[in-house]
Amino acid sequence: MMTRLFHWGVVSAALATPVFAQSGPVMQLGIPGDTVMISPSAFTSVEARGDMLVLLAHRGFAPVIADYTANAPHQAISVSICDVALAPFTVPAPVSNGYIEVPTASAAFAEAAVSVLQGQIGCDAAALPQVEPAAVSPAENPAPPANPGLHLAVSGEEHYAWPPGIARTRLLRSEGTDVLTLEIELGPGATAWMADATTRNIGSEIQISTCGDILITGPIPYPFTEGILAFPIGADQVRAMEIAENITSAISCN
């Protein structure tokens, strides 16, 4: 059994550096043969949504999430927070963008755990309620939040792409220019929808927006079948990173 300690200590200069009240391990994830102990600095966002903990990992921790979910949905992941064991859970598909939802079987527990996972209080002060976790079976992606991260519209047809249905986002800068290009790799569902909608609407327009802000409106010269979107997004790097995070988390839209 290999046990790892994860503490995220390097943050891009373009991101706000998080401040944590304490940095000791508060969460443990495990798969057979491998366990990782996680400190609050591993997460850029933590939210309770009913009995679900919605976590967005820093980019340095996202590969660990990807590794643990690589065998999904067949490989259950064990989880405990402040030594309170929750039910092992699975995900419907591998998670590559750091966004993961952890079922706790208790809305009170999820709400109390947020402050711990954000590093605002330690485990000793948290007094997390005990839970009797029910078995969690593999399921389809849960329903999207009220403001999903990415909205696609083609000739009146609409599709919301949100984690984990978005495989990856990247910000690219062409040599000799300050303009950033946002590249979005869609998951299978959004890719299939876009391929069908654009095949039936060649010559029409596609509109892409996030959190109510229109990013681009452009023509459809041919079917978009590859699930890759790429378009210029301006020279403001901070704003570009906010847009990319909105798309891959859907949390900051709420």
Protein Blocks (a to p, Z undefined) as FASTA:
>chain_A
ZZdddddfbdcfkbccdddfbfcdfbdcddehiacdddfklpcbdcdehjaccddddfkl
mmmmmmmmmmpckbccdddeehiacdddddfbdcfkopacddehiaklmmmmmmmmnopa
cfklnopacdddddddddddddddfbdfbdcdeehiacddddfkbfbdcddddehiabdc
ddddddfklmmmmmmmmmmmghiacdddeehiafbdcddfbccfkopacddebjblklmm
mmmmmmmnommmZZ
